[in-house]
Amino acid sequence: MGEFGVMKNIQMVDLRSQYEKIKEEVNAGIQDVIDTTTFIKGGKVNDFQHNLEAYLNVKHVIPVGNGTDALQIALMAMGLKPGDEVITPTFTFIATAEVVALLGLTPVVVDVDFDTFNISIESLKKAITPKTKAIVPVHLFGQNADMEAILALAKEHNLYVLEDACQSIGSVYTFSDGRQVQSGCVGDIGCTSFFPSKNLGCFGDGGAIFTNNDELAAKMRSIANHGMVVRYYHDVVGVNSRLDSIQAAVLDVKLKKLDEYCSNRLSAADYYDAAFSVTDKLITPARIAQSSHVFHQYTLKLNGVDRAGLIKYLADRGIPAMIYYPVPLHLQKAYQDARYKAGDFPVAEKLSECVMSLPMHTELSEEQLEYITKSVLEFVG
């Protein structure tokens, strides 16, 4: 590494180093699950559920098997019918549209804002029809969408709002009147994933649903448990989706550290921002006043830079970089639709061609950050 001497290998997400700092607590929690043999429900799952409800200041948390299940169960609870339209941004991970399609609903994709990567309010307004039943904003990369505007549209048209908060847990949204609400708890329902690389991640698959609506909460708990309220009596068609106790034990330890983890990510983002401010070839992530940013990803927009060349240059120096996301939903083969064609959503298509994400996690050292930023700037010139 030249002037940087011996340095720990740089990873997109360094889960091993994070684990080493909480090893005793995590191991004790896992051992307790094994000792009590309460592997499904009860015990650690209940503890984590209640602690997460307190952290989020939300009435109901329903732990489930993964973030995709969370989205599906939430949509099932809304009682939507085939042909009902659900609006979601085209620049996002596939799961958001996937669950809409799996339920026989009609996914309607819209463009995003170039600065924030989040759903474009103007594009959203144009997409609402009499068949629209729900809006699914995605809080991409760790910053909330313009929820106040989205809620106003939802109220005007009598629509559900389902927040995809799989990348934004720990972020706070501030309304114009000063009221602050945790990400995922602003709309009717919020969903998150506990995939290991998430800001709050477990050691396998996991997810959760949030709501302050008692009726929706009861429906979602039933749907997630085979449609049961009373054992072996099935009132609705359900699924089998649950967070296992070992994952809950891990998450309960990490939840206590979540604010610290978010702070560490923000510090790394601040370092990147300052280093890259010297050139107009690198557009750093915009931050809006209404939302804190928890930087699940640190995503640059490249301006006149050879992206493939830069990624290779970094890889040759032991620095990983990723493209989130190389193909918008409306151009994905599985979701080709006569309603959409290339050029329909120019912002999303432009972003897919120019974005690049750098390593972002809780364990980045200043030495690593200096090495990464200097390497990027060397290539950019």
N, C-alpha and C positions, 0 to 999 in steps of 0.2 A: 504493500500500500504506500510505498515511498515515504513522504514526510509524515504520514499518519501512523506509521509503525504497525504494530500488531493491533488489529481492531476486530471486534466480534463481527461475524458475517452479517451482512445486511439482509433483512427479509421484509417482504411486504407487511407481514404481521408476525411478531415474535412472541408466540404463545408460551414457548418454553421458559423464557426469562420472566415473563409475567407469573407463570406458575411457581417458579422458584421462590418468589417473594411471599406467596400465600400457601406454600406447600403443606405446612403443618395443619392449618385450618381446613384446607380442602381434604387432605387425607383423613383427618379425624371425622369430617362430615360423611365421607364415603364409607369409612369403617363403621360408623354408627348405623348407616342404612343396612350394611351387611349383618351387623350384630342383631338388629331388630327384625331383619328379613321383611321389612315393609317396603317392598320394591315398587309397588304401584299404589298411587294415591296415599292419603293419610300423611302422618309424620312430616317429613321434610318438605313435601309438596305443599301441605297446608301452611307450614311456616313461611315458605318462600312467597306463596300467594298473598298472605296477609302483610308481609313486609314490603312487597312490591306495591300493594294497594296503598300502604302508608306513604311510600316514597313518591308515588305518582299523584297522591291525593285524589284517588278515584274509588268509586264505590265497589266496583267488581273487576277482578282479574280472573280470567279463565285460562289456566295453563293447558296447553295442547302440544301435539307432537312436533310441530314445526311451523314456520311462518306462513307457508303456503296453505296448510290446513287452517290456520287462523283466518286467512282471507276467505277461504271457501266456506267455513262454518259461519262467518259473519254474514256473507251474502245469502246463505241458506236461511238464516234467521230472519232476513228481511222479507221473505215470502215472495220473492220475485218470480215471474213466470217467463217461459220461453218467448223470446222476442222483445222482452224488456231490455232497454239499452242502459249500459253502464259505461260512464266516461272515465278514461284514464290517460295519462300522458304516454306518448309513443316512445319517449326517451327514458327507458327504465329497464329493470330486470324482467324477464319473461313471466314470472309467477303472477304478476298482477292481471295480465290479460288471460293467462292460462286458466285460472279458476273461473273467470267469466265464461270462457268458451266451454269448459267442462260441464258447467251447469246449464248449458243450452241457452244462455243469455247472449245478448249481442254486444260485443266489445266495440266501443266507439273511441278511437284514439284522437288525441289533439296534440298540438305543438307545445313547446316549452319556451321558457324565457331564456335568452342567450346568457344573461348575466348569472342567474341563480341556478339554472338547470331544471327548475321546478315548473309545474304546470302553468301555461299562459292563461291568464284570466280572459283575455280577448278571444283566444282560440276556444276556450271553454264556453263562453257566452254563445258563440256561433254554433256550437255543436248540440246545444240543448233542443230537444224536440218533445212533442207530446208523449213519445215512448220512453223518454229518459226517466229512470227511477233512482239512480244513484251516481254519485261522483266519488272516484277513488283517487284523491291526490297522493302523490308519493313524495315524501320528504327526502329528496335524493341527497346522498353523500353526507347527511347529518344536519341539514338546515330545513326548517319548516317552510312549507308553501304559504302563500298569502291566504291564510285561513279565514280571516275576517271577510274578505271579498267572496271567498267560496261559500261560507255560511250564509251570506246575504243572498247569493244566487240560489242556494238550496232552499232557503225559506221562501223566496219568491215563487219557485217552481215546485215546492213540496217534494223535495228530493232528500234521500239519505246521503250522509257523508261518511264514508269509510276511509279512515286514514291508514295508509301504508307507512308505518313508523319503523319498519324493519332496519333502517339505517340511522334513526334519529333519537333513539331512547336516551333520555337525559337532557335533551334539548328543551328549551322553554320558549313558548310563544307568548308575546305580549300584545294585548289588544290596545286599541287607540285610547281606551279609557284607563289604561294602566293595569288592568287585570292580567295576571300571569297564569298560564296553564301549561302543564307538562305535555310534550309532544305525544300524540296518540290519544289524548283525553279531551280534545277540542270538539271533534265531530260527534256523531252518534255512536260510532264504534271505532276503536283503533286496534291495530295489529302489529305485533313485532315478531322477529325471529331471534332465537338464541344460538344460531349457527356459530361454531367456535370463533370465527373471525370477526363477529359483530362486537360492538362496543361493550355489550353485556352478553358474553358468549359462554356456552356450556362446553362439555367435553364429548359432544355428540350432536344429535338433533334436538330441537326444542323450540317452542314458541308460546305466545300468549295473546289473549284478546282482552281489551279494556272497554268498559262502558259505565256510564252513570245511569243507564236506563234499566230499571229492575226487570221489566218484561222481556227486553232483548237478552239480558243476562241469563234469565231462566231458560229461554229458548236455546241459547248457545250452549249452556251447560248440558242440556238434554241432548242436543244434536251431537255434541262431542262424545257422548256416552251412549251410542247406539239408539238415540231417540228415547231413552228411558228417563223417567222421573222416579217411579217406583220400580224396583228390581224386577226384571223380566216382563214388565208391562211397557210396551213400546207405543208411544202416542204419535210420534212423527218418524219419518225416515231420517236416520242419523248416520254417523260414521264412528269409527273407533280412533280417537286421537287424544293422547294424553302425554303429559310430561312425566318421565319416570323419576323416581325418588333420588337416584344417584345424581342425575342432572340438576334436580332442584337443590341438592346439597351443595353442589359446586356453585350454582347461581346465587344462592343465599350468601355465600362468602364474598363473591364478586360484587353483589349489589351494594354491600357496605363500602366498596372501593369505587363505585361508579363515578361519583363526582370527581374523585382524584384522577381516575382514568381519563375523564373528559378534559380535565385541566391539563393533563400531560399532552393530550392530542392537540389542544389549543396552543400550547407553548411551542410544539413542533411546527404547527401551521404558521404561527407568528414568525418563527425563524425562517421558514421557506419564503413567506411574503416579503420579509425585509431583504433577503438575499436576492430575490428575483425582481425587486423593484428597479434595478439598474438597467433593465432592458424592456423594450416594448414588444419583443418577440415572445414573451411569456406573460400570459394574462392570468393573474392569480385569482383564486375563487372570491367572488363577491360575497359580502356579508351584509344582510339587511338588518335594519334597526329593530324590526318586530320579532326577530328570532335569534336566540343564541345558536352557535354552530358547534357541533360535537365532532366534526371531521371524521366520520367513518371512512371516508376517502379524502385525500388531498388531490384535487383534479385541476390540472393546468389546461388552459386553451393555448395551443401553439399557433403563433402568427408568422407564417412564412418559414416554418422550420420543418425539415424532413423528419417526420415522426418515426418512421421505420428505422432511419439511420440513427436517430437519437436513442431509440430503445436498444439497438444493437450496441452502440457506443457505451451505453450504461451497463449493459449485460456483460460486455468484455471487461468491465471494471468491477464486476461483482455487485452491481446495483440492479435490482429488479424494477420493472415498471410495467403497468398494465393499462389496457384500454377498456374503460367502462363508459359506454357500450359501443361496440363496433358497428352494430346494425340496429336501427330503430325497429320497433314492433311492426310497423306497417310494411316493412320490407323483409321481414322474416318469412321464410318459405312456408312454415306451418300456419301463418296468419295472413297469407295473401288473400286479398279481398278486392272485388271489382270496384268497391267504393274508393279505394286508395291506390295511388301510383307514386312513383318517384317524383319528387318535386312538390308534393302536396304539403309537406311539413318541412319547410326549408331550414328552420332553426335547428331542429333535431338532426336533420341530415348533415348540416354543417358541423354540428358538435361531434357527430360520430366520426367525422373525418379529422378533427383537430384536437380532441381531448387526449390527455395522458395522465395517469395517476401514479404518484410516487409513493415510496414506502410511508406508511402512516400507522403507528401503533403507540402503545403506552411506554415502550421501553427504548425509544430512540434516544441515543446520546448526542451531545453537542458535537462530538468528534464525528459521528456518523452523518449528522446533518450537514456539517461543514464539508465533508467529503462528497456527499450527494450533490449539494448545491454547486460546489466548485466544478464538479464533473459536468453537470448540466450546462453551466455557463461557459465552460471550455468549448463544448460542442456548438452552442448557440452563437458564440463569438460576439 
